[in-house]
Amino acid sequence: MEQKKLILIEIEKCRKEMNDLSKHLDLSSDEVVSISRQLDKLLNQFEKAR
């Protein structure tokens, strides 16, 4: 699978996890912030791969 598709799959996993966590935790919780940072990194990787 090409790099961009793999990154997109990881982005969607991260988004889902962040949304699920944010339903039960405060948006400023360590867990949500950590996933958000991970998502930011993936989005940056995707932009570089374009």
Secondary structure, DSSP 8 states (H G I E B T S, - for coil): --HHHHHHHHHHHHHHHHHHHHHHS-TTSHHHHHHHHHHHHHHHHHHHH-
